[in-house]
Amino acid sequence: MSIQVIHINSQNLVTGLYWQNLSDTAHPRKEIVKAGREANTDLVCVPAVKNPIQAGYISKAELPTIKSARSLAGGLAECHPGSWLGLFKVPGYDDQYYYIAIQNDHILASSDIVGELDEIRTVFEQTLSCGGWQYVTVPEGFTYPGVTVNHLNLSEMLTKRAPKLKALEFKLQDLPVKKVLYGAGVIAAIGLIAFGYSTWTDEQEKKRHEEMRRLALQQELARQAELNKTLNMPPWTKAVPVEQFLNACATQWRTMRYSVGGWEITGWSCEGSQIIASYDKAPMASALQLMRSAPGASLAGDGRKAAIITPMKIAATGSRPADRGITAKATLMDYAESHDLTVAFQPVPPPQPLPGEEVPPPPPWSLETIAIDSAYPVFGLFELANVPGLIIKRLSADNASGGWNWHLEGEVYVSH
């Protein structure tokens, strides 16, 4: 996967640049030059993308002698912003393919590479599995289940002139006149010495550049593998344990204020990330009294209702794994009957593809939502922790006619 020049639409397009996002938006030229010197490069391409600015670097020693060298990746990023993936056959070569990944308008450091199909396809498919791409384009005959693909070639994708590779160093006319005259003589003397040294340093720069690209690719693959592993984890492995959820909500309930500035509580909910307490205005109370007693309160509607939201955090260390069959559902139904609870289940159909998309393969589990109603607090229902595949999403209560009605909402997963 080395640097190559591809001829498309009468342009000499270079691949294999070392791409880097720049943070100093106030002094971009200074950071562009600094980053290029640190990478031992002397040519740079800066596509017209912002937030942040991005630059691609390469050494002259790595390029053949060509006129008006341009960046293929820079051109594709300018022509097609957004987040997309591309795998293209290189024109004029039967066994060479080009891979590009654009994420949020920017070129991923591990892309902009040419190589044989096996190595390029491996990197492409690992990136594809991370998801979140607006569209994907591949050669004819390439299909991926659940992914809608286009079959455009590089000539069709490159709809305008790609950005040029430019010299990294400052030009002589950018310096004061006296320094230019003095510098011209010094440069001439140094040039004679450097000529014999350049052959060796060119080879060292090329090796350094290849090592930088290899490390960038290795880091990107590791990041993508970790992300893919996380995305494919069963939902219950990323959930808050049932008993931990109930204990955390019970702790918050014990600190709940029934009356704040003359406003009376009417509802309360614990959702894992926050506590929401709802209040109604009493006849002699005022909004000013409420704000003085609870500065974080927010008024709603006609000003006679208010809410106080308290952030909370519970570590999602995973709930009990799902079982096969109806074990979870049967356990919940028996438990509800023995504790005088009302329980309701609702199957959740798998997500449907958008028009034109292929139907994705079903997940290895099915999902039902569950709702439990009770006339007494549900904090002590610790037996629910024994229900396989149960995740509690929300615990709430409403104060009606002087008594509290309790509700528990969650999800139940069954493995296939």
Phi, psi and omega in degrees: 000069183260179179288134180222160176245126181246136181258111181222133177051044179061029178236143173268102189255123183264138175243165175089023178287156176267110188263139182215133174277140184251141185259336185273085181287340180285328180228066186296321182299318181296316181288325177301313181293317181298314181295323179293320179293321178297330180270004181058045179240162180227004174234145183218147172235130180239097179296161181278062175236152184227173176053065357265173172292145180234143179226143176246136187241151177200158178259142177303327183297338182271354184254144169289168180285106180226163181256136176055060177291136181231162181264123178294313180297319178299320178294318180293323179294323179287322182286327186224082177290176180108215179227111182207164180238145178221133172234117188234147171279135182282124181302133177089357180230129181282333188243016182244136181228152182243135181238132179223140176229120178249121180234119183053047176077356187246149182279126176292140185297335183274359181254200185062049183229150176243140178188185177288158189304316186300312183287321180291319182295324179299312180295317181300312185290327176294320177291320180300322184293343179288339178075180178085013182267136181290323174200162184226134177236132183220165178294161176305138179095348178267125178227150178223119182305132179080002181238126175277125184239152171257164179233067179258149177260175184296323180297321180287327182285327184272090188270357176208175181295133179284156180292145183282155167277131184238157179296136183285322188286159176289147179282158181298324183290350176282349183262159175301154186300315182298321180290329179293314182297315179293318183294330181298317179292319179296317181298320180297318180293316181294326182299322180295322180287320186289336183303313181288335182277336189294326182301317179288317182292327178301317180293323178293320179296320179297316179296320180297318180296317179298321179293321178297318180293321180296317179294320178297318179295318180298317179294319180294318179296320179295319179296317180293322179296319179293319179295317179297320178298318180294317182295328183269003179289140176302146184303324184291340178285344181251012185262165175281131177305143185302309182298323179293321178297312181298317180296317181296318179293321179298320178299317179292323180297322182293341179259006182292142181259121182287332181220134180227112178059032181088357178268138185256140182289140178235341181200159183207140178214147178238117187242019177088313180257347181199157173249131179240119176250127182255141183227148172249149181284127176282160185307321185260004182273168179221160178295325179296320177298319180297313182295327177290323181279328181220085184303336182271002182292151178235135179274150180222161176061232182271013179089006180258359177233150181211163179221144174240120183252126180242118179294150175211161181219129177236131181292128180271085184264002176103137176260183184296135182299151178288149176254169173278159176077204188254023183305311183297313183296316180296320179298316180294319181294317178295319181295318180298319181294319182287342181246015177057046179250155174257127183232141179223139179246148177218113179298143177250115180291154178295152180299140181268142180290156175289159179306129180095345180272151176285152179288121181289156177295142182292149177291159182280034177203160173245160188227138170227142172276154181228141176228125180241129177247142183212151178270358180224162184305142184258011182298331185271009181279056185291342177298340178297337179296342180273356181279119182293137175074014181269134175233125176269126181260326186203139175234127185217165178211145175235141185265097182243128177055039176081000179231158183262134171251133188250146182222139177233127182240140181196194180227146177235126180253143177234126180285152177257000000 
